[in-house]
Amino acid sequence: NNEQTKFPEGFLWGGATAANQIEGGFDEGNKGLNIADVLPGGKERLNILMSSGFNFEIDRENYRYPNHEAIDFYHRYKEDIALFAEMGFKVFRLSIAWTRIFPNGDEQEPNEEGLAFYDRVFDELISYEIEPVVTISHYEMPLHLVKEYGGWRSRQVISFFENYTNVILKRYKDKVKYWMTFNEINGALKMPIMSMGFSPQNEDDRYQETFQAFHYQFIASSLAVKACKDIIPDAKIGCMILFAPVYSYDSNPENVIYALKEEELFNFFCADVHVRGEYPAFIKRFFKEKKIKLDIQDGDLDIIKEGTVDYIGLSYYMSRTDKKEKTQEEKAQGNIVGGVKNPFLKASDWGWEIDPVGLRISLNKLYSRYQLPLFVVENGLGAYDKIEEDGSINDDYRIDYLREHVQAMGEAVEDGVELMGYTSWGCIDLVSMSTGEMSKRYGFIYVDKNDDGSGTLERKKKNSFHWYKKVIESNGEVL
Ligand code: BG6
């Protein structure tokens, strides 16, 4: 009986993925290359991509490219969607690969084969009453735009993105009602390459270039929001923020103000612009201190003001504990998002600190600042899984992680937060973004594929599959 559940009726339970991490078929259907297609496998992949001599070419002699085949969702989507339906998914978050629609990014006319592929996927989802939640850009910038235009360094990219979004909004207007513009837009503050398509080559230019690119992305995002409201009046379109709440290491006011300022910059700056349609007051001082001067042309700020989002999508994996002065050793023990070790938290095998209460904190912080619906569109545990002799996969550690995070969301709902849904990351095993590994698994569904590329690609249900089915069935009551 839904009336008695914590989670509202119609809560959007499901799972989340990105095209480049699941589809494969990297050169099929006239698809063009994107930034993820030149990402080698292995833990050094992002450093290789960001190194100054990197030429954005595929080099099969020296590297493997796990995203090229990924888990072959391109050919197996029917089987996968049937499994999502069996778990009772209400929604499935996926991204559209920009280069399936515009292989180079700067063409005028779209590629029909790419458009037809997503029609088939959306139709399949809808046949099970699963609503697609579409990320327009998830670390998949066309490689041609990276090489020829310097990625989001260039104002010209706004019009290419606008063309792309108009095409997909019109094409899928009857099939897709939930949209998001840029995945983890603020993540570029740590590493711009995947979402912005460039790496500043010297520290002095870093902020200037990153914030200029943000400005162009804000315009592009707002144009997409405006187009979405025109083309699909009953749709909801959101932003997507990588949210990692920042805790002060201790009660020393110097550390408290440091943590607060870091949080403003990392967690709230992009969200403020997306939600309020204007640059926040606090950023002026930062721009002055870092000598940032933006190319803001007539009309830019009006577009940003008019294209504010309907909801805030967020990814949540970890919190960050920080202090003003830290030694190299302390820094090395921090999370992937920075900071130092939090003595109260345990970490995953990849060093990501596990903090369910941090999710409740994040949702409270976001809701009290914006009073806009929130949608947790990524959360999950990357872990090694083992297949037992009887074929079962007992991923109780994953169930524990997810249970605690769902409980934390339930608390946040009771705190008064308006929460639309939850799509756990990598609901089917996929290629890890940061390491290119298959062995960093997130799924309810196991995919027989190994780090060296071997494996049958066969799908198997893990214990968590059965657990999540019950969670959805009971609207979050049976955990
Ligand atoms: C998010 C990204 O940062 O984290 C995903 O949006 C990514 O693309 C996910 O896969 C988990 O990170 P990783 O490195 O474990 O794949």
Residues whose N, C-alpha, C, O or C-beta is under 5 A from the ligand:
A	BS01	BG6	G382 V431 S432 M433 S434 T435
